[in-house]
Amino acid sequence: MSISGLCQICESRPAEHRCANCGNLVCEVHFETEMGLCADCATQARPDQDDDVDVHRF
């Protein structure tokens, strides 16, 4: 399947990848290859390294 169109994050570069989580078409800059996710989903998926607050979900 070919991917065509602009990146749905920056809307300026050609889309080259599809996010495995949300399905957005994204450019090379906004794709986390190791995770297979767009930059938005990857940011939500990994813990914030600068945040010293512990979050407990029940």
GIMOCOR-V758911 format. One record per residue. RES is the residue in one letter. PHI is phi as a letter, one per 20 degrees, with the letter a starting at -180 (* if undefined). PSI is psi in radians with two decimals (999 if undefined). D_LAST is the distance of its C-alpha to the last C-alpha in Angstrom with 1 decimal. Layout:
BEGIN
res=[RES & RES]
phi=[PHI & PHI]
psi=[PSI & PSI]
d_last=[D_LAST & D_LAST]
END
This chain:
BEGIN
res=[M & S & I & S & G & L & C & Q & I & C & E & S & R & P & A & E & H & R & C & A & N & C & G & N & L & V & C & E & V & H & F & E & T & E & M & G & L & C & A & D & C & A & T & Q & A & R & P & D & Q & D & D & D & V & D & V & H & R & F]
phi=[* & e & d & c & p & e & g & e & d & e & l & c & d & f & f & c & c & c & f & f & e & d & n & f & e & c & f & g & f & d & c & e & g & f & e & m & c & f & g & f & f & f & f & f & f & d & f & f & f & e & e & e & e & e & d & d & d & d]
psi=[2.30 & 2.58 & 2.22 & 2.65 & -3.04 & 2.72 & 2.31 & -0.01 & -0.98 & -0.34 & 0.49 & -0.47 & 2.69 & 2.41 & 2.36 & -0.21 & 2.80 & 2.27 & 2.29 & -0.33 & -1.01 & -0.26 & 0.02 & 2.51 & 2.23 & 2.75 & 3.06 & -0.65 & -0.62 & 0.45 & 2.24 & 1.73 & -0.77 & -0.58 & -0.33 & 0.43 & 2.70 & 2.89 & -0.65 & -0.84 & -0.65 & -0.65 & -0.68 & -0.51 & -0.54 & 2.52 & 2.54 & 2.07 & -0.42 & -0.08 & 2.12 & 0.10 & 2.28 & 2.33 & 2.23 & 2.11 & 2.34 & 999]
d_last=[40.5 & 41.6 & 39.5 & 41.4 & 40.8 & 39.3 & 36.0 & 33.5 & 32.2 & 35.5 & 37.8 & 40.7 & 40.6 & 41.1 & 38.0 & 38.0 & 34.6 & 32.0 & 28.2 & 26.6 & 23.4 & 24.8 & 28.5 & 30.0 & 33.4 & 33.5 & 36.2 & 36.3 & 35.2 & 32.0 & 31.0 & 29.1 & 31.1 & 29.0 & 25.9 & 27.9 & 26.1 & 27.5 & 27.0 & 24.5 & 22.2 & 22.8 & 21.8 & 18.4 & 18.0 & 18.9 & 17.4 & 19.6 & 22.0 & 23.1 & 19.9 & 19.4 & 16.2 & 13.1 & 10.0 & 6.6 & 3.8 & 0.0]
END
